[in-house]
Amino acid sequence: MRGNDRKAAVRFIVFLGTVSLFADITYEGARSILGPFFLSLGASAAVVGAVAGAGELAGYTLRLFSGYLADRTKSYWPLTILGYVVNLISVPLLALAGHWEMAAALVIAERTGKSIRNPARDVMLSQAAAEVGRGWGFGLHAAMDQIGAVLGPLLVAAVFASTSRYKLTFGILAIPASLAVVALLSARIAYPHPQVFEKPRSGASQKFSRQFWLYIAAAGMLAAGYVDFPLVAYHLEKHNIAPAVWSPLLYAVAMATNGIAALGFGKFFDRAGIVVLPFGILLSLASLPLLFLGGFSMALAGMVCWGAGIGAQDASLRAGIANMLPPSRRGAAYGIFNSIYGILWFAGSAIMGKLYELSIRDLVIFGVAAQAISIGLFMCVPPHSLVATEAN
């Protein structure tokens, strides 16, 4: 019976991965040209950095409330479905944006939808991942997610290269958005009660420990130092390192690296724990000088490092939280984690956007320093605190 449980859990993870695949085609495809799009609408680098940060702020801080709501109501599927619909409908509407203010509002709306759905979805995902190893389960989901993140920018690159029309490019993303909703509703019908995958263990702590808050602080510093792609694309276009048509292709390279890294780091996480994450952070840390202080070849290498760093985060960060706490507290834990992460991502993005206009070298120094601090904090988290609270 255990083998059947494991197969069913894998199928559920693949189902959610399929939803994420189509969703990522939609919003990661759009995200890959947001920098040049905002530039075409007359926005400055500071605006791009602030909008990117504000989007992440909305996308993460609201998860504090949606996470608590998920724990209180256990309405994991309704919150997930609502969030995806808001998340996905905002992208094709960018085709109607005639000025950067409207585009900014839609970017923030898209991130808001993500904030509604993610804690509830991640609780369900963590329950299924308990059957297969949480690092690998989250890594598998992230890898499928990144297939969409590769295909989306490639689709956008093809459409934009042949038409040079932003409106048509955004409008065509309504197709994968619709497919994502269909896959999501199909998953709800096939697996209405994913909590059956997790076998609870008596005596699991219900409290947010000191180690949990240290873990949250470390993740927050990592977010503060992680440059957002629209600012990278803005830089490459402004300095003629890579024209706008190259932007989605470079993003696709990063997302392909992300998917591969997520599987690898996820497997290592199940064996070694959180000690694998600092190695991923070292890669993302190295991406900053490569992206901002060199030419095209260095930028390409920087995108690979940038994507690998995100892959390490995707496989490790959520898995670590799932191992710290039982399902009844996990929605709130994901909400807290994502809120702190988003606040510091917003602060870091705004700072880096402003530093870009003053000194690109100082931008690099700031990002490297913040991520280096996060490595130190992660290394202070006791490994035993990240042992799963339930038997796998």
N, C-alpha and C positions, 0 to 999 in steps of 0.2 A: 504493500500500500504506500510505503514511503517513496518508492520509485515513481508511482503514479502521481503522488503529491509533487515531487520534484519536476516531473514533466509538465504538469498543469501550471506550476509556478513559472517555469520557463516560457510556456505559451502566453501566460498573462503578461510577463515582462515584454515579450515580443509584441504583443497586442499594443501595450502602451508605447513601446518603441516605434511602432508603425504610425500611431497618432503623432508622436513627436517628429517623426520623419517628415510627414506632410506639413506639419505646423512650421518646422524649421525651413522647409523650402519657401514657405510664405514669408515669415518675418526675418529670417536671416538673409534671404534673397534681397529683401528691401533694405535691410541694414547695411548690406555691402555697398550700396550707392548713396547712403544718406549723406555722407560727407560732401561729395561733389554736388548732390542735389541741393543741400543747404547753401553751398557756395553759389550755385546758379540762381538761388533766390535772394542773394545779396547778404547772407549771414556772415558774420566775422568768426574767427577761430574761437574767441571767447564765447560766442553764442553757441557754436557747435559743442564745445566742451560742456557748457552749462546745460544745454538741452539733453545731451547724452547722459550727463550726471543726474538731471532731474527725472529723466525716464527711468533710470535705474533706481533712483530714490523712491519714486512711486511704485515701481515694480517690486521693491524689496520691503519698504517700511510698512505697506499695507498688509504684508503677509503676517505681521504681528497680530492683527485683528482677525484675518481669515484663518490663521493657525489656531488661535484660541476658539474661534467659532467652530472649526472642524472638530476639535476635541470635545467641545460642549455638546454639539448637536449630533456628532457622528455622521453628518451629511456629506460624506466624502465624495460620492458621485455627483450630487447636485452642484456642489461648489466647483468641482472639477469641470463639469460641463459648462456652467455659467462662465467661468473664467476663460475657457477656450474660445467660446463664442465672442466675447468682448475682445479678447486678444487678437483673434483672426480677422474680424470684420474691419478693424481699424486700418489694416495694411492696404487693401485695395482702395480705400477712401483717400489715400495719399495722392491718387491720380487727380483728385479734385482740388488739391492744395495749390493756391495761386500765390501765396506768400509764406514766408518762413514761420510766422506765428501760428498759422493753421497747421502747417506740417508739424510744428513742435507739439501742438495739442494732441494730434493723432499719435505721434510717437509716445507721448506720455500715456494716452489711452491704451495703446497696445501693451505697454509695460504694466498698466493697472490690471488688465485682464490676466496677465501672467501672475500677478500677485494674488489674485483671487484663487486661482487654481492650484498653484504649486504646493502649498503645505498639504492640502488634502490628497493630491495625487502622490506626493512623496511618501505619505503615510502608507497608502495602499501599495506602493512600489516596495517600501521597506518590508512590509509583511510578506510579500512574495519572495523578496531577496533573502529572507531568513532561511529559506529552503535550499538556496544554492550558494550561499556565501555573499555577504552584503557588498563587499568590494566588487566582486565579479558581477553581481546582479545590477548594481548601479552602473558599473562599467559597460555592461551589455546595452543597457538602456541608453547610456550616453553615446555609445558607438553608433547605434541606429539613429539617434538624434543627429549625430554629425554627418551621417549619410545625407540627410536632408539639408544640413548646413553646407554641404559641398554642392549638392544639386541645385539648391536655390541660387547661389551666386553664379553658377554656370548658366542657368536659365536666364537670369537677369543679364549676364554678360552677352549672351547670344542675342537677346531681344534688343538690348540697348545698342549693341554694335551695329545691328542692321537698321535700326530706326532712329537712334539718337533722341528718342522721345521718352522722357521720364513718365508721362501720364500713361502711355501704352504699357510701359514696363511694369508699373505698379498695378495697372488694371488686370494684367494677365495672371497676377498672383492670386486672383479670386478662385482660380481652378484648384490649386493645391489646398487652399483654405477650405474649400467645400469638401474635398476628399478627407481632410483631417477630421472634420465634424462627422462625416459618415463612419470613419474608422472608430471614432470615440464612442458613438452611439452603439456600434456593433460590439465593442468591448464591454460596455455596460450591460448589454443583453447576455453576453456569453459568461461574464464573471460578475454577478451582482454583489457577491459577498467575499471579497478578497481576504478578509480577516481570517478565514479558515486556514490560510497557508501558514500562519504563525502559531507556534506552540508556546504559550506563555509559561514562564517559570515563576513559581511563588517567591516572594521576598524581593522582587525587583524594586529598586529605589524609585520613588515618585518625585524626588527633589532635584532641583537644579543645583548641582554641587559646585564647589570652588573650581574644580577641574573643568566643568562645563563652561563657566564664565571665562576661564583662561583660554579655553579653546575658541570661544566666541571672539575674544580680544585679538587673538592671533589671526583669525579669519578676517576680522575687520581691517587690520593693518595690511594684510595681503590685498584686500579690495582697494584700499586707499592708494596703493602703489601700482595698480594694474591699469595701464592706459587703455582707453576705449577705442575701438576700431575706427569710428568716424573721424576722430582726431588724427589717427595714423593716415587714413585715406586723404584727409584734408592736406596734411603735410606733403604726402607724395605727389599730389596734384599741384599744389602751390609751388613747389620747388622743381617741378618738371622731372621728378624721379620716375614716376609712372603716371600715364594719363588716366582719365576717369574710366576708360574701358578696361584698364588693367585692375582696377580696384576690386571688382567681384572675383576675378581670377586669383588674386593674392589671398583674398579672404577664403576662397575655396581650398587653397593649399593649407591654410591654417586650420580649417575645419576638418580636412582629411587627416592631418597630423593629430588633431584633437581626438578623433575617433579611435585611431590606433593606440594612442597614448592612454586613453581611458581604459581600454581592455587590459593593457599591460599593467598599468598602475593599480587597477582594480584587483587583479590576480595577486599582485605583490602585497596589496593592503591586507587581503585575507590571510596571508602568511606572516607578514612582519608588522602589520599595524601602521600607525600614523607616521612612523619613522620614514616611510617612503615619500611622504609629501614634501619635505624640504628639498629633495632632489628635483621634484617638479618645479618648485619655486625658483630654484637656481636657474632653470631653463627660462622661465618667464622673466626673471631679473635680467638675464643676458639679452633679452629681446629689445630692451629699451635703447641701449647704445647702438645696436644693429639697425633699428628702425629709424632713428632720428639723427644719427651722426655719420651715415655713410650713403653710398649710392644704391643702385638697384640690386646688385648682388647681395649686399649686406641686408637690404630690406627684405629680400626673399628669405634669407637665413633667419632674419628676425621674426618673420611671420611663422616659420616652422617652430621656433622656440616659443613664441607667443601661444600658438595652438597647443603645443605639448603641455605647457603650463596649465592651460584651461582643462585639458584632459585629466591631468593629475588631480585638479580640484573636483571635477565632476565625479570621479570614481571614489575619492577619499572623503571629502568633507561631509557629505550627507550620510555616507555609511558610518562614519565615526559617531555622528549624533544618534543614529538608529541604535548603535551598540551601547550607548550610554543610558538610554531611557526606554521604558516600556511604551507600547502603542498609545496608552491612554494619555501620555504626556508629550507624545512625539510631535503632534501638530503644533502645539504651542512652542516646543523647542525649535522646530523648523521656522516658525514665525519669528521668534526672537533672533535666531541665527541670521535669517535673511534680512531682517530690519536693520540690525547693526551693520551687516555687510553692505546693505544699500546706502545707509547714511554715510558711511565712510567712502563708498564708491563715489557717491555724489560729491562729497567734499574733495576727494582726490581728483576727480575729473574736472571740477571747477578750478581747482588750484593749478592743475597741469595745463588747462586751457589758457589760463592767465599767464602762467610761466612761459608758455610757448611764444606769446607775443613779446615777452621781455628777454628771455634767454632759453634757447633750446637745451643748452648744456645743463642749466639749473633744473629744467623739467626732468632730464635723465637722472640727475643726482637725487632729486626728490623721490622718484619712483623706485630707484634702486635701494635707497635708504629705508623706505617704508617696507619693502618686501624683505629686506635683510632683518629688520626687527621682527617681522612675522615668523621667520625661521627660528629665531631665538625663543619666541614665545611658544611655538609648537613643540620645540624640544623640551620645554618645561612641563608639558602635560604628561603626567604619569601614564605609562603604557597600560597598566592594569585597569585604568579608568575607561579604556576603550574596548574592553572585553565584552562581548555580547551579553546582554541581560537575559537572553532567552537561549535555550539550547537550539543549535542549528542541525 
